[in-house]
Amino acid sequence: MHKRLLRHGTLIGAVLILAGVAFGKAADSSAAEKPKIENYISIRALTSNPPVLSETGLSPGTEKWRALTLEACVRIALDNNPAIQAAREGVSVAQEAVGEANAPYYPELALSAGYSRWERHAFLPNGFARPGMPSAIGPTDDWVAGLKARYILFDSGERRAKLRAAISGKEVAKGDWDRSRQDIALDVHQSYYGLVSALEALSVAGTNLSRAEDHLRLARERKSAGTVPQADVVRAQAQVANERLALVRVENLVRITRGNLNTAMGLSAETPIDVQFRAEEIKQSEEIDITRAYDQALHSRPEIAMALRRVEMAQHAVDGAKSAFGPKVRVEGGYGRQDENFFPDDKDWMVGIIIDMPIFTGFSRTHRLGRTKAELLKEEAEVQRLIRNVRREVWSANSKLKEAYEEIWATAVLVKDAEESVRLTRERYAVGAGTITELLDTQAALARADATRAEAEWNYHIAKASFDHSVGSLIAEEKAAPPQ
């Protein structure tokens, strides 16, 4: 009877083992499947229709965008850019890490149940054996069920150090979220002004083409009158062709910069958008107090705040490493039933206090403490490096802003002089006192001056956005509360 049960139990155990192996292989094969890229392509990227964002640009019930202001572009980017979503989920990850680090402050409860069938050889001292006494115990069934509990009373500060490090890690994640917002806003500013600059360059290219066509008409009239040779007409025609080529290039630049702005906003590059620019005040860079800008940057830049939080994390890591040298005290208890029957009747309980005090661990505790101290020094050095880099960024951004401001007024004078030169040269050419070469040269100079003026103006706005980013105030006026 016992042998039959043993064979039956062995067969059941073999079946369970085979089933577990098969299930494990199936789980491994399913986990190795590569995700499909289609799962991560948003619907808006698969269609040319823009998303419904009536508050920020899209007219309700239509597929045409209203002209977007810079503020609207920033709002769209902060809502749609995947980098913001990744940073937000990073805060959620850090929040869960805080909960995980807080778990050891609660008692642990575990419910266990099991069955086993066993047989062991009985080793008896000489003199205890009796004739007919079996030399083995079993086979017998062993049913067990119970509830166990454990709580840490004292751990030399290990739990506290891990919890505080996790809280600091959450603040680092919030700083990364803020940094992502500032970087995305800067990208939007640069892309927005780049598109506006390209649109103005397109207007300038159209004006240059019209001016070249007017000069071609004048050359043909004078050729018909017999006052200039055919060469003047040919040169004017070549100038018109050059201006048309420049117009084609600027049109392509507009398409590229519009795609850049769409990407910065988290939209598909081909989304049909338009922008609306509102004139902004141009301030002299001398009005900026560079010392105050340094102080604002060091207290506002999220990179500095993140670095300080990493120093705090490293300090808690040192405390955690020191706790390994102290004792740990915990209380444990359990209550259950154990018997050879399916519903066990015999009580099985335990309660007690356990003290763990490591004596020798192969110097692992010493090396861990040395490693955490070195990491702390590394993070402190990183703070000093960031301070110098931030000051350099503020200094460079302020210098670039000053240069852009001076370029605006210099190019304004340049354009005014070039326009007057074209006017005078055209009048001289119209009455036969000038040559086509002089007229085309002054026209080319005016075209360069117009392009330089447009570039200088938008470079100023880009430089202003870069300076605001360097001091951490690019989107301070609409700063949102970080995710919890």
C-alpha positions in Angstrom: 0.0 0.0 0.0 2.7 2.4 1.0 4.8 1.5 -2.1 1.8 2.2 -4.4 1.2 5.6 -2.7 4.9 6.4 -3.1 4.9 5.5 -6.8 1.7 7.5 -7.3 3.2 10.5 -5.5 6.4 10.2 -7.5 4.4 10.2 -10.7 2.4 13.3 -9.6 5.6 15.1 -8.7 7.2 14.3 -12.1 4.1 15.6 -13.9 4.2 18.8 -11.9 7.9 19.3 -12.6 7.4 18.8 -16.3 4.4 21.2 -16.3 6.5 23.8 -14.5 9.4 23.5 -17.0 7.0 23.8 -19.9 5.3 26.9 -18.4 8.7 28.5 -17.7 9.8 28.0 -21.3 6.5 29.4 -22.5 7.0 32.5 -20.3 10.6 32.9 -21.4 9.6 32.7 -25.1 6.8 35.3 -24.7 9.0 37.7 -22.8 11.6 37.6 -25.5 9.2 39.0 -28.2 10.4 42.4 -29.5 7.9 45.2 -29.3 6.5 46.4 -32.6 7.2 49.9 -33.7 3.6 50.3 -34.7 2.7 50.3 -31.0 4.6 53.5 -30.5 3.6 55.5 -33.6 0.9 57.9 -32.6 -2.1 58.3 -34.8 -1.3 61.9 -35.4 2.0 60.8 -36.9 0.2 58.5 -39.3 -2.1 61.1 -40.8 -1.6 64.6 -42.1 -4.5 65.9 -40.1 -3.5 67.9 -37.0 -4.8 66.9 -33.5 -7.9 68.6 -32.1 -6.4 71.4 -29.9 -8.9 74.2 -30.2 -7.5 76.1 -27.2 -4.0 76.2 -28.6 -4.5 76.5 -32.4 -6.9 74.2 -34.2 -10.2 75.7 -35.2 -13.1 73.5 -34.0 -14.7 71.4 -36.7 -12.0 72.2 -39.2 -8.6 70.8 -40.2 -6.9 74.2 -40.5 -4.8 75.7 -37.8 -5.2 79.2 -36.6 -2.0 81.3 -36.5 -0.1 80.1 -33.4 1.6 82.5 -31.1 4.8 81.7 -29.3 2.9 81.1 -26.0 0.5 78.7 -27.8 3.4 76.8 -29.3 5.0 76.4 -25.8 1.8 75.2 -24.3 1.3 72.6 -27.1 4.9 71.4 -26.6 4.6 71.1 -22.8 1.4 69.0 -23.4 2.6 66.8 -26.2 6.4 66.4 -26.3 7.3 62.8 -25.4 10.3 64.1 -23.4 7.9 65.7 -20.9 5.9 62.5 -20.7 9.1 60.5 -20.0 10.1 63.0 -17.3 6.7 62.8 -15.7 6.8 59.0 -15.6 10.3 59.3 -14.1 8.7 61.2 -11.2 6.2 58.4 -10.8 9.0 55.8 -10.8 10.8 57.8 -8.0 7.5 58.1 -6.0 7.1 54.3 -6.1 10.8 54.0 -5.0 9.9 56.1 -2.0 7.0 53.7 -1.2 9.3 50.8 -1.6 11.9 52.3 0.8 9.1 53.0 3.3 8.0 49.4 3.3 10.5 48.1 5.9 8.8 50.3 8.6 5.8 48.0 8.4 5.6 44.5 9.7 5.9 41.6 7.3 3.2 39.0 7.2 3.4 35.7 5.2 0.9 32.9 4.9 2.3 29.5 4.0 0.9 26.1 3.3 2.5 22.9 2.0 2.5 19.2 1.7 5.3 16.7 1.5 5.8 13.0 1.8 9.1 11.8 3.2 11.0 8.9 4.7 14.3 9.1 6.5 16.7 6.6 8.0 16.8 6.6 11.8 20.3 6.7 13.3 19.9 5.4 16.9 22.7 5.1 19.5 23.9 1.7 20.4 21.7 0.0 22.9 18.5 1.8 21.8 17.7 -0.6 19.0 15.3 -3.4 19.7 14.6 -6.5 17.7 11.9 -5.8 15.1 12.3 -2.0 15.4 12.3 -0.4 11.9 15.5 1.4 10.9 13.5 4.1 9.0 10.9 6.7 9.8 8.1 6.9 7.4 7.0 7.1 4.7 4.6 9.7 6.1 2.6 12.6 5.0 3.4 16.1 6.3 0.7 18.8 6.0 1.6 22.3 7.2 -0.2 25.7 7.2 0.5 28.8 9.2 1.0 32.6 9.5 4.4 34.2 10.1 5.2 37.8 11.1 8.4 39.7 11.4 9.1 43.3 12.4 12.5 45.2 12.5 12.9 46.9 15.8 16.3 48.4 15.2 18.6 48.4 12.2 21.3 51.0 13.0 19.7 53.6 10.7 19.6 51.5 7.5 15.9 52.1 6.8 16.1 55.8 7.5 19.0 56.2 5.2 17.4 54.3 2.3 14.1 56.2 2.8 15.8 59.6 2.8 17.8 58.7 -0.2 14.6 57.7 -2.1 13.0 61.0 -1.2 16.0 62.8 -2.5 15.8 60.7 -5.6 12.2 61.8 -6.1 13.3 65.4 -5.9 16.0 64.7 -8.5 13.2 63.3 -10.8 11.2 66.5 -10.3 14.2 68.5 -11.2 14.7 66.5 -14.3 11.0 67.2 -15.2 11.6 70.9 -14.7 14.8 70.8 -16.8 12.9 69.0 -19.6 10.3 71.7 -19.6 13.0 74.5 -19.7 14.9 72.7 -22.5 11.7 72.0 -24.6 10.6 75.6 -24.2 14.0 76.8 -25.4 13.8 74.4 -28.4 10.3 75.8 -29.2 11.6 79.4 -28.9 14.5 78.7 -31.2 12.3 76.8 -33.7 9.6 79.4 -33.6 11.9 82.3 -34.2 13.7 80.2 -36.9 10.4 79.8 -38.7 9.4 83.5 -38.4 12.9 84.4 -39.6 12.5 82.1 -42.6 9.0 83.6 -43.3 10.5 87.1 -43.3 13.4 85.9 -45.4 10.7 84.6 -47.8 9.1 88.1 -47.9 12.5 89.7 -48.5 13.2 87.2 -51.3 9.9 88.0 -52.9 10.7 91.8 -52.7 14.2 91.2 -54.2 12.6 89.2 -57.1 10.1 92.0 -57.7 12.9 94.6 -57.7 15.0 92.5 -60.1 12.0 92.2 -62.4 11.5 95.9 -62.3 15.2 96.4 -63.3 14.7 93.9 -66.1 11.7 95.9 -67.4 13.8 99.1 -67.2 16.7 97.5 -69.1 14.3 96.3 -71.8 12.7 99.8 -72.2 16.1 101.4 -72.6 17.2 98.6 -75.0 14.0 99.3 -77.1 14.9 103.0 -77.1 18.4 102.1 -78.3 20.2 103.6 -75.4 21.8 100.4 -73.9 23.1 97.2 -75.5 21.5 93.8 -75.3 24.1 92.8 -72.7 22.2 94.9 -70.1 19.0 93.0 -70.7 20.9 89.7 -70.5 22.5 90.6 -67.2 19.2 91.8 -65.8 17.6 88.5 -66.8 20.4 86.6 -65.1 19.7 88.6 -61.9 16.0 87.7 -62.1 17.0 84.0 -62.4 19.3 84.3 -59.4 16.5 85.9 -57.3 14.1 83.2 -58.3 16.6 80.5 -57.2 17.0 82.3 -53.9 13.2 82.3 -53.5 13.1 78.6 -54.1 15.8 78.0 -51.4 14.0 80.2 -48.9 10.7 78.3 -49.6 12.5 75.1 -48.8 13.9 76.7 -45.6 10.4 77.6 -44.5 9.3 74.0 -44.9 12.2 72.7 -42.9 11.8 75.2 -40.1 8.1 74.5 -39.9 8.9 70.8 -39.5 11.4 71.7 -36.8 8.8 73.6 -34.9 6.2 70.8 -35.2 8.7 68.3 -33.9 9.6 70.6 -30.9 5.9 70.7 -30.1 5.6 66.9 -30.2 3.6 66.9 -33.5 4.2 65.3 -36.8 6.6 67.2 -39.0 4.1 67.6 -41.8 1.3 69.1 -39.6 0.0 72.2 -41.5 0.6 75.1 -39.0 1.1 78.8 -39.3 2.6 81.2 -36.8 1.7 84.7 -35.6 4.4 87.0 -34.3 3.8 89.8 -31.9 6.4 92.5 -31.7 8.5 92.3 -28.6 10.5 95.0 -26.9 14.1 95.1 -27.7 16.1 96.1 -24.6 19.8 97.1 -24.4 21.9 94.4 -22.9 23.6 97.0 -20.6 20.4 96.9 -18.6 21.1 93.4 -17.4 22.9 93.1 -14.1 25.3 90.2 -14.7 26.0 89.6 -11.0 22.3 89.3 -10.3 21.9 87.1 -13.3 24.6 84.8 -11.9 22.8 84.5 -8.6 19.4 83.9 -10.2 20.8 81.2 -12.4 22.5 79.4 -9.5 19.2 79.4 -7.5 16.8 78.7 -10.4 18.5 76.3 -12.8 17.1 72.8 -12.3 20.5 71.3 -13.1 21.9 72.9 -9.9 19.0 71.7 -7.8 19.3 68.2 -9.2 23.1 68.1 -8.4 22.4 69.3 -4.8 19.8 66.5 -4.4 22.3 64.0 -5.7 24.8 65.2 -3.1 22.0 64.6 -0.5 21.4 61.1 -1.9 25.1 60.4 -1.6 25.2 61.5 2.0 22.3 59.2 2.9 24.1 56.4 1.0 27.1 57.0 3.3 24.8 56.7 6.4 23.4 53.5 5.0 26.9 52.1 4.5 27.7 53.0 8.1 24.6 51.2 9.4 26.0 47.9 8.2 28.6 48.0 11.1 25.8 48.1 13.7 23.5 45.4 15.0 20.0 44.6 13.7 17.2 43.6 16.0 13.9 42.1 14.9 11.0 40.3 16.4 9.6 37.2 14.8 6.5 35.1 15.4 4.4 32.5 13.8 1.4 30.3 14.4 0.2 27.3 12.4 -0.8 23.7 12.3 1.2 20.6 11.3 0.1 17.0 11.1 0.1 14.0 8.8 -3.6 14.6 8.1 -5.0 16.9 5.4 -6.5 19.1 8.1 -3.6 19.3 10.6 -4.5 19.3 14.3 -1.1 19.8 16.0 -0.2 23.4 17.0 3.0 24.9 15.7 3.9 28.3 17.1 7.0 30.4 17.7 7.8 33.9 19.0 11.2 35.5 19.8 13.7 38.3 19.3 16.7 37.9 17.0 19.8 40.0 17.0 22.2 40.0 14.0 25.7 41.4 14.5 28.1 40.7 11.6 31.6 40.0 12.7 33.5 39.5 9.4 32.2 39.9 5.9 35.3 39.8 3.8 35.8 43.6 4.2 32.7 44.2 2.1 31.3 46.7 4.6 34.6 48.7 4.6 34.7 48.8 0.8 31.1 49.8 0.6 31.6 52.7 3.0 34.7 53.8 1.0 32.8 53.6 -2.2 29.9 55.7 -0.9 32.3 58.3 0.4 34.0 58.5 -2.9 30.6 58.9 -4.7 29.8 61.7 -2.3 33.0 63.5 -3.2 32.3 62.9 -6.9 28.8 64.5 -6.6 30.2 67.5 -4.7 32.8 68.0 -7.4 29.9 67.8 -10.0 28.2 70.6 -8.2 31.3 72.8 -8.5 31.6 71.9 -12.2 28.0 72.8 -12.9 28.4 76.1 -11.1 31.2 77.1 -13.4 29.3 75.8 -16.5 26.2 77.8 -15.5 28.2 81.0 -15.0 29.9 80.4 -18.4 26.5 79.9 -20.0 25.1 83.1 -18.5 28.2 85.1 -19.5 28.1 83.7 -23.1 24.3 84.2 -23.4 24.6 87.8 -22.2 27.5 88.5 -24.6 25.5 87.0 -27.5 22.5 89.1 -26.6 24.7 92.2 -26.6 26.1 91.3 -30.0 22.6 90.7 -31.4 21.4 94.0 -30.1 24.3 95.9 -31.7 23.8 94.1 -34.9 20.1 95.2 -35.2 21.0 98.9 -35.1 24.0 98.4 -37.4 22.0 96.6 -40.0 19.2 99.1 -39.8 21.7 101.8 -40.9 23.0 99.4 -43.5 19.6 98.8 -45.0 18.7 102.5 -45.1 21.9 103.4 -46.9 21.5 100.5 -49.3 17.9 101.5 -50.2 19.1 105.1 -50.9 21.9 103.8 -53.0 19.5 101.6 -55.1 17.2 104.6 -55.5 19.9 106.9 -56.7 21.5 104.4 -59.0 18.2 103.5 -60.6 17.5 107.1 -61.3 21.0 107.6 -62.8 20.5 104.4 -65.0 17.1 105.6 -66.1 18.5 108.8 -67.5 21.6 107.1 -68.9 24.1 108.4 -66.3 24.7 105.0 -64.8 25.5 101.4 -65.9 23.6 98.2 -65.4 26.6 96.9 -63.4 26.2 99.7 -60.9 22.5 99.0 -60.6 22.8 95.3 -60.1 25.6 95.7 -57.6 23.6 98.1 -55.5 20.6 95.7 -55.8 22.7 92.8 -54.6 24.0 94.9 -51.7 20.4 95.8 -50.7 19.4 92.2 -50.8 22.3 91.2 -48.5 21.4 94.1 -46.2 17.8 93.0 -46.0 18.7 89.4 -45.3 21.2 90.5 -42.7 18.7 92.8 -41.0 16.1 90.1 -40.8 18.6 87.6 -39.4 19.9 90.0 -36.9 16.4 90.8 -35.5 15.4 87.2 -35.0 18.9 86.3 -33.7 18.2 88.9 -31.0 15.0 87.1 -30.0 16.8 83.7 -30.0 19.6 85.2 -27.9 17.1 86.6 -25.5 15.4 83.2 -25.1 18.8 81.6 -24.6 19.7 84.1 -21.9 16.4 83.6 -20.1 17.1 79.8 -20.3 20.6 80.3 -18.9 19.2 82.0 -15.8 16.3 79.5 -15.4 13.4 82.0 -16.1 12.4 81.1 -19.7 9.0 79.8 -18.6 9.0 80.9 -14.9 5.8 83.0 -15.5 3.8 79.9 -16.4 5.7 77.4 -14.2 3.4 74.5 -13.3 3.5 72.4 -10.2 5.6 69.2 -10.7 3.8 65.9 -10.8 3.3 64.2 -7.5 
